[in-house]
Amino acid sequence: MSAHLGDRVSALADGQLPPGEAERALAHVACCPLCSAELESARAARRRLASAADVHPTAELTQRLLDLSASIPPADGDPLRAPERDTGWAAPEAWHTTLTGDVVGAERRRRRRRALLVGAGGAGVLGCALFVLGQAPVVTPDTSRVSALTTLAGQDAAAGEPVSEAGLGGTGFATPSSLPPGYEVAAVRAGATSCVIDLTGPDGPVVVRQQVGRLAEQTGASVRAGEAGRDDVVVFSRDPWHVAWQAGDVVVEVTTDAPEDVLAEIVAAFPERDYDAGVLPQITRGWSTVTGALTLP
């Protein structure tokens, strides 16, 4: 990748870059203030454009258009626009070819093959579209210690509506199977693509954040077998603890000041499943996205 993103900022803001190139671009944005500012400006412009209201014509313009329409002369008597003679034309019956036998059968077979080809082509286009829609966004956690401390202070920027712990299972996000002794769920906030679970316990608060997508590779992060209880956990910080891992279609982040053994129990309470990037799972995700959009009020 060059020194800066350049015209790829627009493609990144529109989500048009391939997954690999998008990951590299986001990694560059994370450490380049210039490209980060350009990406934020591009996203802000798109948000303003999406929120723009319809433009309604003024009463004066409407009246001028109506007056112009009334000034057009009628078509009655105009030989160019309303000819009195019959302009329809039909081929004489003698010119029609009578198809019989193998000729008729061959023509039908050609039409059938043409229809099958069109149907197969349409199914291929639909499959490609669903595959593209099913590609999960890349999740790039903020690895700074300031961000971890801000999260623990209860100032997490993730938006969401309060839901019950029982209702979290119907949102598609991972729910803890069990918690360390003395720990319980204090609050749950869930949105369309993210949720936050606040835990309280004797060793301090724990914030569990989940986002739909694939965990990006982070420079400076470490993966140590057995650390935090599992060998698939990526460690961003140890003071306080800030770890993340892939759990199927979501990325789970845990931030806490608790000891490592408590962190390991909390991590073990959530599922460990790799992101399946196969063709069929991607198409299935795309279909779910389409049907979900169609059922929105």
C-alpha positions as CSV (number, residue, x, y, z in Angstrom):
1,M,0.0,0.0,0.0
2,S,1.3,3.5,-0.9
3,A,2.0,6.2,1.7
4,H,-1.7,7.3,1.7
5,L,-5.0,5.8,0.5
6,G,-5.7,8.5,-2.0
7,D,-8.8,7.8,-4.1
8,R,-9.3,4.5,-2.2
9,V,-10.8,6.5,0.7
10,S,-14.1,6.8,-1.3
11,A,-14.1,3.0,-2.0
12,L,-13.4,2.2,1.6
13,A,-16.2,4.5,2.8
14,D,-18.6,2.8,0.4
15,G,-17.5,-0.7,1.4
16,Q,-16.4,-1.5,-2.2
17,L,-12.9,-2.7,-1.4
18,P,-12.1,-6.5,-1.3
19,P,-11.9,-7.8,2.2
20,G,-8.1,-8.2,2.2
21,E,-7.5,-4.7,0.8
22,A,-10.1,-3.3,3.2
23,E,-8.3,-4.8,6.2
24,R,-5.0,-3.3,5.0
25,A,-6.6,0.1,4.4
26,L,-8.2,0.1,7.9
27,A,-4.9,-0.8,9.5
28,H,-3.3,2.1,7.6
29,V,-6.1,4.5,8.8
30,A,-5.5,3.4,12.4
31,C,-2.0,4.9,12.3
32,C,-2.3,7.7,9.7
33,P,-4.1,10.9,10.9
34,L,-4.4,12.3,7.4
35,C,-6.2,9.3,5.9
36,S,-8.2,8.9,9.1
37,A,-9.5,12.5,8.7
38,E,-10.2,11.9,5.0
39,L,-12.2,8.7,5.7
40,E,-14.2,10.5,8.5
41,S,-15.0,13.4,6.1
42,A,-16.1,10.9,3.4
43,R,-18.4,9.1,5.8
44,A,-19.8,12.4,7.1
45,A,-20.6,13.5,3.6
46,R,-22.4,10.3,2.9
47,R,-24.4,10.6,6.1
48,R,-25.4,14.2,5.2
49,L,-26.4,13.1,1.7
50,A,-28.5,10.2,3.1
51,S,-30.3,12.5,5.5
52,A,-31.0,15.2,2.9
53,A,-34.7,16.0,2.5
54,D,-36.6,15.8,-0.8
55,V,-36.7,19.1,-2.9
56,H,-40.2,20.2,-3.5
57,P,-40.9,22.6,-6.4
58,T,-42.2,26.1,-5.6
59,A,-45.8,27.0,-6.4
60,E,-44.5,29.5,-9.1
61,L,-42.5,26.7,-10.9
62,T,-45.5,24.4,-10.8
63,Q,-47.8,27.0,-12.3
64,R,-45.3,27.8,-15.1
65,L,-45.1,24.1,-16.0
66,L,-48.9,23.9,-16.1
67,D,-49.1,27.0,-18.3
68,L,-46.5,25.5,-20.7
69,S,-48.5,22.3,-20.9
70,A,-51.7,24.2,-21.7
71,S,-49.9,26.1,-24.5
72,I,-49.1,23.0,-26.5
73,P,-51.6,22.7,-29.4
74,P,-53.9,19.6,-29.6
75,A,-53.0,16.8,-31.9
76,D,-56.4,16.9,-33.7
77,G,-55.9,17.5,-37.4
78,D,-52.1,17.2,-37.3
79,P,-51.2,14.6,-39.9
80,L,-47.8,14.0,-38.3
81,R,-49.0,13.4,-34.7
82,A,-52.5,12.0,-35.4
83,P,-52.7,10.6,-39.0
84,E,-56.1,9.6,-40.2
85,R,-54.9,6.7,-42.3
86,D,-54.2,3.3,-40.8
87,T,-50.5,2.9,-40.1
88,G,-50.8,-0.6,-38.9
89,W,-49.2,-3.3,-40.9
90,A,-49.5,-7.0,-40.9
91,A,-47.6,-9.6,-42.9
92,P,-49.8,-11.3,-45.5
93,E,-50.8,-14.8,-44.6
94,A,-49.0,-16.2,-47.6
95,W,-45.7,-14.9,-46.2
96,H,-46.1,-16.9,-42.9
97,T,-43.9,-20.0,-42.8
98,T,-45.6,-23.1,-41.6
99,L,-43.3,-25.1,-39.2
100,T,-44.0,-28.8,-38.9
101,G,-42.3,-31.9,-37.7
102,D,-38.6,-31.6,-36.7
103,V,-38.5,-27.9,-37.5
104,V,-41.1,-27.1,-34.8
105,G,-39.4,-29.4,-32.3
106,A,-36.0,-27.9,-32.9
107,E,-37.5,-24.4,-32.4
108,R,-39.1,-25.5,-29.1
109,R,-35.9,-27.0,-27.9
110,R,-34.0,-23.8,-28.7
111,R,-36.5,-21.8,-26.8
112,R,-36.2,-24.2,-23.9
113,R,-32.4,-24.1,-23.8
114,R,-32.6,-20.3,-24.0
115,A,-34.9,-20.1,-21.0
116,L,-32.7,-22.5,-19.1
117,L,-29.6,-20.4,-19.8
118,V,-31.4,-17.2,-18.8
119,G,-32.6,-18.9,-15.6
120,A,-29.1,-20.2,-14.8
121,G,-27.6,-16.8,-15.4
122,G,-30.1,-15.1,-13.1
123,A,-29.4,-17.7,-10.4
124,G,-25.6,-17.1,-10.8
125,V,-26.1,-13.3,-10.5
126,L,-28.3,-13.7,-7.4
127,G,-25.7,-16.1,-5.8
128,C,-22.9,-13.6,-6.4
129,A,-25.0,-10.8,-5.0
130,L,-25.8,-12.8,-1.8
131,F,-22.2,-13.8,-1.5
132,V,-21.1,-10.2,-1.5
133,L,-23.8,-9.2,0.9
134,G,-22.8,-12.0,3.2
135,Q,-19.2,-10.7,3.7
136,A,-19.0,-9.6,7.3
137,P,-17.3,-6.2,8.0
138,V,-13.9,-6.1,9.5
139,V,-13.8,-5.3,13.2
140,T,-10.8,-3.3,14.3
141,P,-10.8,-2.8,18.1
142,D,-9.2,0.3,19.6
143,T,-6.1,-1.1,21.3
144,S,-5.1,2.0,23.3
145,R,-5.0,1.9,27.1
146,V,-7.1,5.1,27.2
147,S,-9.9,3.3,25.3
148,A,-9.8,0.4,27.8
149,L,-10.0,2.7,30.8
150,T,-12.8,4.7,29.2
151,T,-14.7,1.5,28.6
152,L,-14.3,0.4,32.3
153,A,-15.5,3.9,33.4
154,G,-18.8,3.2,31.7
155,Q,-18.4,5.5,28.8
156,D,-18.5,2.9,26.0
157,A,-19.5,4.6,22.8
158,A,-21.6,1.6,21.5
159,A,-25.2,2.6,21.1
160,G,-28.0,0.2,21.9
161,E,-31.3,-0.2,23.6
162,P,-31.5,-1.9,27.0
163,V,-32.6,-5.6,26.8
164,S,-33.0,-8.3,29.3
165,E,-30.4,-11.1,29.7
166,A,-33.0,-13.6,28.5
167,G,-33.8,-11.5,25.5
168,L,-30.2,-11.3,24.4
169,G,-30.4,-14.8,23.0
170,G,-32.8,-13.7,20.3
171,T,-30.5,-11.0,19.0
172,G,-27.9,-13.4,17.6
173,F,-25.2,-12.3,20.0
174,A,-23.3,-14.7,22.3
175,T,-24.6,-15.1,25.8
176,P,-22.5,-16.3,28.8
177,S,-23.2,-19.9,29.9
178,S,-21.8,-19.4,33.4
179,L,-20.0,-16.6,35.3
180,P,-17.3,-16.7,38.1
181,P,-18.6,-16.8,41.6
182,G,-20.0,-13.5,42.8
183,Y,-20.4,-12.1,39.2
184,E,-23.7,-11.2,37.7
185,V,-25.1,-9.3,34.7
186,A,-25.8,-5.7,35.6
187,A,-27.0,-4.3,32.2
188,V,-27.3,-5.3,28.6
189,R,-27.5,-2.9,25.7
190,A,-28.0,-4.3,22.2
191,G,-28.3,-2.7,18.7
192,A,-28.4,-4.0,15.2
193,T,-24.7,-4.8,14.9
194,S,-23.3,-4.5,18.4
195,C,-24.1,-5.1,22.1
196,V,-22.5,-4.4,25.5
197,I,-22.9,-6.6,28.6
198,D,-21.9,-5.0,31.9
199,L,-20.8,-7.5,34.6
200,T,-20.3,-6.7,38.3
201,G,-18.4,-8.8,40.8
202,P,-16.0,-8.8,43.8
203,D,-12.9,-8.1,41.6
204,G,-14.3,-5.1,39.8
205,P,-16.4,-4.5,36.7
206,V,-16.2,-6.4,33.5
207,V,-17.4,-5.0,30.1
208,V,-18.1,-7.5,27.3
209,R,-18.6,-5.9,23.9
210,Q,-19.7,-7.8,20.8
211,Q,-19.7,-6.6,17.2
212,V,-20.9,-8.4,14.1
213,G,-17.9,-9.0,11.8
214,R,-14.4,-10.6,11.5
215,L,-11.6,-9.7,13.8
216,A,-8.8,-7.8,12.0
217,E,-5.2,-8.6,12.5
218,Q,-3.7,-6.1,15.0
219,T,-0.1,-4.9,15.0
220,G,1.4,-5.3,18.4
221,A,-1.3,-7.7,19.7
222,S,-0.2,-11.1,21.0
223,V,-1.7,-14.6,21.1
224,R,-0.3,-16.9,23.8
225,A,-1.5,-20.4,24.2
226,G,-3.4,-20.7,27.4
227,E,-3.3,-16.9,28.3
228,A,-6.8,-15.8,29.4
229,G,-7.8,-19.5,29.4
230,R,-7.7,-20.1,25.6
231,D,-5.1,-20.1,22.8
232,D,-7.4,-18.2,20.4
233,V,-7.6,-15.0,22.5
234,V,-5.8,-11.9,21.2
235,V,-4.4,-9.7,24.0
236,F,-4.3,-6.0,23.4
237,S,-3.6,-4.9,27.0
238,R,-2.8,-6.4,30.4
239,D,-3.3,-3.4,32.6
240,P,-6.2,-3.3,32.4
241,W,-7.0,-6.5,30.5
242,H,-8.4,-6.0,27.0
243,V,-8.7,-9.2,25.0
244,A,-10.8,-10.3,21.9
245,W,-11.6,-13.4,20.0
246,Q,-13.8,-14.6,17.2
247,A,-17.1,-16.3,18.2
248,G,-18.7,-17.3,14.9
249,D,-20.1,-14.3,13.2
250,V,-19.3,-11.9,16.0
251,V,-16.1,-10.5,17.6
252,V,-16.1,-10.6,21.5
253,E,-14.1,-8.1,23.5
254,V,-13.6,-8.2,27.2
255,T,-12.2,-5.4,29.3
256,T,-11.5,-5.7,33.0
257,D,-9.1,-5.1,36.0
258,A,-9.9,-8.5,37.4
259,P,-7.1,-11.1,37.9
260,E,-6.2,-13.4,35.0
261,D,-8.0,-16.4,36.5
262,V,-11.3,-14.5,36.7
263,L,-10.8,-13.3,33.1
264,A,-10.2,-16.9,32.0
265,E,-13.5,-17.9,33.6
266,I,-15.3,-15.1,31.9
267,V,-13.8,-15.9,28.5
268,A,-14.7,-19.6,29.0
269,A,-18.3,-18.6,29.6
270,F,-18.6,-17.5,25.9
271,P,-18.4,-19.8,22.8
272,E,-15.3,-20.2,20.7
273,R,-16.1,-20.6,17.0
274,D,-14.1,-19.5,14.0
275,Y,-15.6,-17.3,11.3
276,D,-16.7,-19.6,8.4
277,A,-15.7,-17.8,5.2
278,G,-17.0,-20.6,2.9
279,V,-19.3,-19.9,-0.1
280,L,-22.4,-21.4,1.4
281,P,-22.2,-19.7,4.8
282,Q,-21.5,-16.4,3.0
283,I,-24.6,-16.8,0.8
284,T,-26.6,-17.8,3.8
285,R,-25.6,-14.6,5.6
286,G,-26.4,-12.6,2.5
287,W,-29.9,-14.1,2.3
288,S,-30.4,-13.3,6.0
289,T,-29.4,-9.7,5.3
290,V,-31.9,-9.5,2.4
291,T,-34.8,-11.1,4.3
292,G,-34.0,-9.0,7.4
293,A,-34.2,-5.8,5.3
294,L,-37.4,-6.8,3.7
295,T,-39.1,-7.4,7.1
296,L,-38.1,-4.0,8.5
297,P,-41.1,-1.7,9.1
